[in-house]
Amino acid sequence: MVSADELKYWVAFSGIAGIGRVRISQLQEYFGSLQDAWQAPEGKLRQAGLDSRSIDALVTLRPRISLDTEMEKLERYRIKVLIYEDPLYPARLKEIYDYPPVLYVRGNLPVQDEPCLAIVGTRRPTIYGRQVTEEIVTDLARSKITIVSGLARGIDSIAHRAALDAGGKTIAVFASGLDIVYPGENAKLAQAIIEHGAVLSEHPLSAKPKPENFPLRNRIMSGLSLGVLVVEAGERSGALITAHQAVEQNREVFAIPGSTLSPASQGTNRLIQEGAKLVRNYTDILQELNLTIVAQQADIKEFSPVDEAESAILKQLSSEPNHIDEICRRSGLTMPEVSSTLAMLELKGIARQVGNMNYVLSRRGSGG
């Protein structure tokens, strides 16, 4: 184990642009310790193999960084620092070529052999994308699969929330320091993830979410996981970058098929053309990864309608979204009757609104 005194130099170097795993190894080999490397003059740094750009960044930032202050801030935020030599550093992540030399973690990472799956997609999902994500993530989480995503708007956030709602674990990978939640609207979600999983980053505190950080974040998401599921992605979606990184990392790539007319499914349909595994439900993923399928039948309970209104509305609900106006028309009930009955069915866990007053039969109610 690295000493606490040496650890702060790992933290210091993690904030220097251009110094990653390879450069850290070079510095360790040449100087014997990162402390000596941090204090070395420019000439020695050049002899150790650093390029001029990295040397300039180090020389410029070195006087501005108070190492003790940085460590105190990490302790205040209850952030653990894992270097790649630490036995708690995720073993699966170390399989990729450009794994980060330092990880910052709040919460609890899964034990080394627990399976993880990364889920990514558009920031503007359709009702279909939202519904599919919620259903598949719910089943995966109940099957003890840790859900990894990037806390972005859209599919990422839906996946994190669905995992938490199912009582499962989830990991959010930041493109910034862990003291900066991006987007800010997900601050409460990030706190819930810390309590039931972990948030992590390769960036030190105060690092802003720069555009170039997002592809770097994505490689960590796929690196932590056995595979990547792309739910909805347009032709130029960042989710496709994650899928291609997964291929390079020898990870499985899964994709949800969508309408050929939907812009949100153009990227996923193309991934399937290129060889991604087409996914209909969670069992397709578990079978491909040779993981145990946990039967969900115990969660599907028989439901008996309490009155004619519930009975009439249940006949109109399925896994396909149905608008409340259509439910009114087909059931013959008034809007107030349908609205109040749907609200009661939602409370019972039988019906679920998937957006814009469209309703589906929930998983729990599918046995009734």
N, C-alpha and C positions, 0 to 999 in steps of 0.2 A: 504493500500500500504506500502511496506517495504521502509524504508528510504534509501537514497543514501549511507549513511555510512554503514548500515547493508548489502546492496546489494553487496558490495565488498567482504564480507565474503562468500556469496553464490558463487561468482566467484572463490574465493580462494579454497573452498572445491570441486568445480567441477573439479579441476585439481588433486585431490588426488585419486589414484586408490583404488577401493574397497569401496568408500563412495558414495552410491547412494541414492535413495529416502528413503529407510527404515532407513538407518543409519542417514541421515539428520534429519528425524523425531525423532529418538532417541535422537540425540544431542540437538535438539530444546526443547524437553520435559524435558531433564535432566538439561540443562544449562539456558534455558529461551531465549537465543539468540545465533546465530552462532558466534557472536563476542567473547562472553565468551568461547564458545567451542573452537574457534581457538587459544585462549590464554591459554587454560587449560593445566595443567601438565599431564604427562603420567598416573599417578594413577587415576586422575579424569576421563580421557578419557576411561580407562578400566572400571571404575565403571559405566560409561554411556552406556557401552555395545559394545564398539569397540573391534574388535579382534586385536591380536598382529601385524598382517601384516599391517592392516590399520593404527594402531598407529605408527608403524615404518615408514611408508610412510609419514605420517603427520609430525612427528617429524623431519624427514630428509629434507623434502621440505619446511617446514614452514619458516626457516630463509632465504631461497633463493628467496622467492616470495615477491616482492614489490607491495602491493595492490594498491597503488596510481598509480604506473606506469602501472599496468594492466588496470585500469579503463581509464587512459589517452589513451592507445593504442586502446581500444574499441571505445572510442569517436572519435579517429582519423580515424578509419575504418568505422565509422557510423554504428556500430553494436549495436543493442538493446539487452538487457538482460531480458529474461522473466523467472521468477521463477514460480513454479506450483501454487502459491497462486495468481498470477497476473490474472486479468480478461481477458487479451488478450492472455493468454496461451491457445493453441488449446484444446477445450473441448473434441474433439474426442480422442485426444492422451491421455488424462487423464483417459480414460476408460480402458486402458491396465494396467496390474499389475505393470510392471517395467518401468513406464514412467520416463523420465529423470527429475530430480528436477530443472535443469537449461537448458534453450535453448538460443542459440546465433543466432540472426536473422539479415540478411541484406536484405533490400527490404521490401515488404509488404505481410504479410500473408493474405489469404482469410478471409472474415468475418466468424464467427463461424458456420453458418448454410450452407455455400457453400459446395457442394459435391466435393470430391477429389477421384481420382483413382490412385493407384500406378501401374506403368508399369515397368516390369523387364524382363531380358532375357540375352542371351549369349553376350559375348564381340566380337564374330565372327559370325555375322548373315549372313544368305544366302540372295540371292536376294529376295526370297520369304518373309523372315522375315522382311527385310527392307521395302518392299512394303506394307505388311500387317500393320506394325507398323505405317507407314506414313498415310495410309488411315484411320485406326481406330482412331488414335490420332487426325487427322484433324477433323473428325466428332465429336468426343468427345469434343474437344476444342470449336468448333462452337456451341455445345450444353451447353456451360458454365460449363464444368467439368474441374476442375484444375488437371493437370497432375503432379504426384509426381514420382520422380525417383532419382537415385543416382549418376548422372553425369559420370558414367563409360563409357568406350568405348563401341561401339556396340549399342544394343537396347536402353540403357539408353539415350545416346546422341541423337539418332534418335528421340526418343520420345520427349525430351526437344525441339529439333529444330522444329519438326512438330507442336508442340503446339504453339511455338512462330510464325512460319510462318502462322498459321491459325488465328493469332491475339488473342490467348488464354493466359491463365495464367499457369505457371508451377513452381514447387518447387523442388529444388535440395537439398538432404540431404547429408552432408559431413561426411566422416569418419575421419576427421582431424579438426584442427582449421580452421576458416573461412579465415585466411590469407594464407592458403596453398591450392591451387587448385590442385586436383589430379583426373585424370592425367593432367600435366601441359599444354598439347595441348588444353585443354578445357577452358583456361583462358577467351577467348573472349566469349565463350558460357556462362560461369558463369556470366560475366558482363551483358550480354543480359537478363539472367534470373533475375538478381537483378532488372533490369529496368522494367520487366514485370511479376513480381512474387517475389520470395524470395529464398535465400539460407539459410540453417540453420544447426546447429550442436549442439551436447551436450558437445562438447569438447572446452576448452578454447583456446585462441590464442597460436600459436606455437606448438600445439599438432600434431604430425606426424600421417600419415595414417597407423597405425600398422595393421597387418592381423586380430588381434582379434577385431578391431574396426568395421569391415565390417558387421558381423552378428548383432552387436549392432545397427549399422546404419539402417539395414534392418527392425528391429522391429519398428523403428520410422516411416519409410516409410509406412509400413502397418498400423501402429497405427493412422497415420494422415488420413487414407483413409477409404472409405466405402468397398473397396475391392482391390484385387490385380489381375492384368492381366499378365500372363506369356506368352510371345510371342514365343520365342524359347529357349530351355534349354536342354543341354545334361544330361546324367545320373547322373553326379556329379556336376551339375551347382549350383553356389551360389544362383541363382534365386529360386531354389527349397526350400532353407532355408527360403527365404522370404514367399513363399507360405505356408509352414508349420507353420511359426510364425503367419501368417494371420488366419489360422485355430484355433490356440490357442487363438487368440484375438477375436474370433467370427466374423471374417470378411469374406466376400465372396471371393472365389478363382475362377478365370476364366483362361482358357487356350486356345490357338490357336492350333488346330490340324495340324499335318504335316505328311509328307510321313513316312511310316514305315521304309523306307530305309535310311532316313536322320538322321545322328547322332544328328543333332541340334534339332530334334523333339522327341527324345526318352524320355526326361524328361517331356515334355508337354503332350505327349500321355499317359504316365503313370499317370500323375495328373488327366487326364480325366477318366482313368480307376478307380482311387481312389475316384472319385466323384466331381472333379472340373467341373464347368460349361463350356461346349464346346461353343466357340464363333465363329460365322461366320462373324458378322459385329457389329458395335457399338450399333445397336438397341437391340441385345441380352443382352448387358450389362445394358443399360438403363432400359429395361423392368424388368430384374431381380432385379434391385435396386429401382424399382418403381419411376424412374425419368422421367421427361417429355422429349419426343423425339422431337427435333427441326427439322422440315422438311428442308432438304438440297436442295429441288427442286429449290428454288429461286437462288441457286448458279450454277445450271446446265443450261447453256445457249445454245440455238441453234447455231450451227456453220455451215456456208456455205463455202465449199472450194473455193478458188479464182482461182484455175487452175486444170488441169488434174493431175498434179503431186501430189498435196495435196489430191485430191479425191482418187487416186490410193493407196496412202500410208495409208490414213485413213481406207481403207478397210482391211488393214493388221494389224491394231492396235486393241487391246482389253485389258481386265484387266490382261491377261496372258502375261508375258514378251516374246518379239519377238526380236531375234537378227537382227542387221542391215543387215547382209548377207542374211538372210532369207527374209527380207523385199525387198531387191534388187531382189532376185530370183523370188519372187511371183508377184511383181509389174511390172517387166520387165523394170525397170528404171536403169540407170547407178548409180554407187556408188556416184559420185559427186552430181547427182540430188537428190538422196535419202538423203544424208548427209545434203545438204543445205536446203532441204524441211523440214526435221526433226528439224533442228535448228530453222527454222521459226515457226513451230508448237509448239516447246517448248516455244518460246517467247510469243506466243499467249495463252499459258496455255492449249493447246489441247493435246500435247504429253509430256511424261516425261521419262527421262532415269533413269533406276533403277540399273545401274551398268553394267560394262563389255559390253557396247554398246547394251544392251537390252532395249527395249522401250515398254511402255504401254500407253494406252489411259488414260488421266488424268480424274479426277472426273468431271471437268468443261466440258470436251468434250464428256462425255458419253451420253449427250442428243442429239448429232448431228447425 
